[in-house]
Amino acid sequence: MIQSMTGFGKAVGEIGTKKITVEIKSLNSKQLDLFTKIPYIYREKEIEIRALLAQQLERGKIDFNIIIENSSKESSSQINGPIIESYRNQILAISESTGIPVPTDWYSILLRLPESLKTEQQEIPEDEITILMKTINTAITNLKAFRKQEGKSLQNIFENKIKNIKELAAQVTPFEQERMTNIRTRIKENLESLSLNAEYDKNRFEQEMFYYIEKIDINEEKNRLSNHLKYFIETINEENNAGKKIGFIAQEIGREINTMGSKANHLEIQKLVVRMKDELEQIKEQVLNVL
């Protein structure tokens, strides 16, 4: 069963007064593009987290975000007094030398400057790390469930489009004998017209006609097309991460349809080929979303 690369997973874990929310969003991409927003206190776990995401999600544009909310009234951040004072003195000196007015709201300026706030680095308890990793794994599980659900929708689309191409290919058959008869008649009439009613070797004509008809015969293309369509359905039913593979199969399907069109030399067959191409283009658009 195929999976979509599109998905969303969210999980929440709590420990003490702290709530940890993990959100993962996935979109389609040719390879793994991983973007993470991890709070500073968990930076030591970043490599491990990225490795876990790469292993579990495999491919796609992944946005990973950890949000921490603390209901405690105590804060681990403190105003860095010496730094604030140094910034204020520098601003006063610049104002005096340049004539630029000093700020009317000192705190809104000073507290936004680098290192104005200092945070004490705290040791992360082992049980908090356990909750964090459990929450991340739950979010990944939820995302994968979303991907599978989207994959079912994609599979229904593929099965419907492949069925349509099969039916259109089957409609070619009634026109094939008519096509061959028309080609044979047209060549013979043109030959007789060019020869000004002169005699020609009918045996040689039959040989050349047989050779030409072999060149424009589309039975091989129809057989290969049928096999490719069957293989496409087998692949989406039997393989989980089949995105690249069914992309290659879709290319082969397109090659056979194009060859049929170039050989057709028949208006109704060419109309059917155009409709098959339209169905295939819709398949190719959706293949880009498959993991």
C-alpha positions in Angstrom: 0.0 0.0 0.0 1.4 3.3 -1.0 1.9 6.3 1.2 1.6 10.0 0.5 4.5 12.4 1.4 1.9 14.9 2.6 1.0 14.7 6.2 0.7 16.3 9.6 1.4 14.8 13.1 1.1 16.4 16.5 1.6 15.1 20.0 1.7 16.7 23.5 3.7 15.5 26.5 3.6 16.9 30.1 6.1 16.7 32.9 5.6 18.8 36.1 4.7 22.3 35.1 6.1 21.9 31.6 4.1 21.0 28.5 6.0 19.8 25.4 4.2 20.0 22.0 5.8 18.4 18.9 4.4 19.3 15.5 5.6 17.7 12.2 4.5 18.8 8.8 5.5 16.9 5.6 5.2 18.0 1.9 6.5 16.3 -1.3 10.1 16.5 -2.2 12.5 14.5 -4.3 14.7 13.7 -1.3 14.6 14.4 2.5 14.6 18.1 3.2 14.6 18.5 7.0 14.0 21.8 8.8 13.9 21.7 12.7 13.1 24.3 15.4 14.4 22.8 18.6 14.6 24.9 21.9 18.1 25.5 23.1 17.7 23.3 26.2 17.2 20.2 23.9 20.1 21.1 21.5 22.2 18.2 22.7 19.5 15.8 21.4 19.3 17.4 18.0 21.5 14.9 16.1 19.6 12.0 17.6 16.2 13.7 16.7 17.3 14.4 13.1 18.5 10.8 12.7 15.2 9.5 14.0 13.2 11.7 11.6 15.3 10.6 8.7 14.9 6.9 9.5 11.2 7.0 10.1 10.0 9.5 7.4 12.6 8.8 4.6 11.6 11.4 2.1 9.8 14.7 1.8 10.1 18.3 3.0 9.8 18.0 6.7 9.1 20.9 9.1 9.7 19.8 12.7 8.9 22.0 15.7 9.1 21.6 19.5 7.2 24.1 21.6 7.7 24.4 25.3 5.1 26.0 27.7 5.8 26.4 31.4 3.0 27.2 33.8 5.4 27.9 36.6 5.6 31.5 37.7 9.4 31.2 38.1 11.6 32.0 35.2 15.1 30.7 34.5 15.9 33.9 32.6 17.4 37.0 34.4 18.1 40.5 33.3 21.9 40.9 32.7 22.5 44.1 34.6 26.1 44.8 33.6 25.4 44.3 30.0 22.3 46.6 30.1 24.4 49.3 31.8 27.1 49.0 29.2 24.6 49.3 26.3 23.1 52.4 28.0 26.4 54.1 28.4 27.4 53.4 24.8 24.0 54.8 23.5 24.5 58.0 25.6 28.0 58.4 24.2 26.9 58.0 20.6 24.0 60.4 21.2 26.4 63.1 22.6 28.8 62.7 19.7 26.3 62.5 16.9 23.4 64.6 18.2 21.0 61.6 17.7 18.3 61.8 20.4 18.4 59.2 23.2 15.5 56.6 23.3 12.3 57.7 25.1 11.6 54.0 26.1 15.0 52.7 27.3 13.8 49.2 28.4 12.1 48.3 25.1 15.4 49.0 23.3 17.9 47.6 25.8 16.0 44.3 26.5 16.1 43.4 22.8 19.8 43.7 22.5 22.0 40.6 22.5 22.7 39.0 25.9 20.5 41.4 27.8 18.8 38.4 29.2 20.8 35.5 30.6 19.4 32.0 31.0 20.9 29.5 33.4 21.7 26.3 31.7 19.9 23.6 33.6 20.6 19.9 33.6 17.7 18.2 31.8 16.3 15.4 34.0 16.3 11.9 32.4 12.6 11.5 32.8 12.0 14.7 30.8 14.2 13.4 28.0 12.1 10.2 28.1 8.9 12.2 27.8 10.3 14.3 25.0 11.4 11.3 22.9 8.0 9.5 23.5 6.2 12.7 22.4 8.3 12.9 19.2 7.7 9.2 18.4 3.9 9.7 18.9 3.9 12.7 16.5 5.8 10.6 14.0 3.3 7.8 14.3 0.4 10.3 13.8 2.1 11.7 10.7 2.7 8.3 9.2 -1.0 7.4 9.8 -1.9 10.6 8.0 0.4 9.6 5.1 -1.3 6.2 4.9 -4.7 7.7 4.8 -3.7 10.1 2.0 -2.0 7.2 0.3 -5.4 5.4 0.1 -6.9 8.4 -1.7 -3.9 8.4 -4.2 -4.3 4.7 -4.8 -8.0 5.2 -5.7 -7.0 7.9 -8.2 -4.3 5.7 -9.8 -6.5 2.6 -10.1 -9.2 4.7 -11.7 -6.8 6.3 -14.2 -5.1 3.1 -15.1 -8.6 1.5 -15.7 -9.4 4.4 -18.0 -6.2 3.9 -20.0 -6.9 0.2 -20.3 -10.4 0.9 -21.7 -9.1 3.5 -24.1 -6.4 1.1 -25.4 -9.1 -1.6 -25.9 -11.0 0.8 -28.1 -8.1 1.0 -30.5 -8.6 -2.6 -31.7 -11.8 -2.1 -33.8 -10.0 0.5 -35.9 -6.8 -1.5 -36.6 -8.1 -3.5 -39.6 -9.8 -0.4 -41.0 -6.5 1.5 -40.6 -4.5 -1.2 -42.4 -7.0 -1.4 -45.3 -7.0 2.3 -45.7 -3.2 2.5 -45.8 -3.0 -0.3 -48.3 -5.6 1.2 -50.6 -4.0 4.7 -50.4 -0.5 3.5 -51.2 -1.8 1.4 -54.1 -3.8 4.3 -55.5 -0.8 6.6 -55.3 1.4 4.1 -56.9 -0.9 3.6 -59.8 -1.4 7.3 -60.2 2.4 8.0 -60.3 3.0 5.1 -62.6 0.5 6.5 -65.2 -1.1 3.1 -65.5 2.2 1.3 -66.1 2.6 -2.3 -65.1 4.4 -3.0 -61.7 5.6 -6.1 -60.0 2.6 -7.1 -57.8 4.8 -9.7 -55.9 7.3 -7.0 -55.1 4.5 -4.6 -54.1 3.1 -7.2 -51.7 6.6 -7.7 -50.1 7.1 -4.0 -49.7 3.6 -3.6 -48.3 4.2 -6.4 -45.8 7.4 -4.7 -44.7 5.7 -1.3 -44.4 2.7 -2.7 -42.4 5.1 -4.4 -40.0 6.8 -1.1 -39.4 3.5 0.6 -38.5 2.0 -2.3 -36.6 1.1 -1.3 -33.0 0.4 -4.7 -31.5 3.8 -4.8 -29.7 3.1 -1.4 -28.2 -0.3 -2.5 -27.0 1.1 -5.6 -25.4 3.9 -3.7 -23.6 1.4 -1.0 -22.6 -0.9 -3.7 -21.1 2.1 -5.2 -19.2 3.2 -1.8 -17.8 -0.4 -1.0 -16.6 -0.5 -4.3 -14.8 2.9 -3.8 -13.3 1.9 -0.3 -12.1 -1.1 -1.7 -10.2 0.9 -4.6 -8.7 3.5 -2.1 -7.5 1.1 0.2 -5.7 -0.6 -2.8 -4.0 2.5 -4.6 -2.9 5.1 -1.9 -2.1 5.0 0.8 0.6 7.5 3.3 -0.7 6.9 3.0 -4.4 7.0 6.7 -5.5 10.2 6.6 -7.5 9.4 3.2 -9.0 5.9 4.1 -10.2 7.4 7.3 -11.6 9.6 5.1 -13.9 6.7 2.9 -14.8 4.7 5.9 -15.8 7.5 7.0 -18.1 7.4 3.6 -19.8 3.6 3.8 -20.2 4.0 7.2 -21.8 6.6 5.9 -24.2 4.3 3.2 -25.5 1.3 5.6 -25.8 3.5 8.1 -27.7 4.7 5.4 -30.1 1.2 4.2 -30.8 0.3 7.8 -31.6 3.2 8.3 -34.0 2.4 5.0 -35.8 -1.4 5.4 -35.8 -2.0 7.3 -39.0 -5.7 7.1 -38.1 -7.8 9.9 -36.8 -9.9 7.9 -34.3 -6.9 6.1 -32.9 -5.1 9.4 -32.5 -8.1 10.8 -30.6 -7.9 7.8 -28.2 -4.1 8.4 -27.8 -4.7 12.0 -26.8 -7.2 10.9 -24.2 -4.7 8.2 -22.9 -2.1 10.9 -22.6 -4.5 13.1 -20.6 -5.1 10.3 -18.1 -1.4 9.6 -17.8 -0.6 13.3 -17.1 -3.0 13.2 -14.2 -1.2 10.1 -12.9 2.2 11.8 -13.2 1.0 14.8 -11.3 -0.1 12.6 -8.4 3.0 10.4 -8.5 5.0 13.4 -7.2 3.1 13.1 -3.9 3.9 9.4 -3.4 6.6 8.4 -0.8 
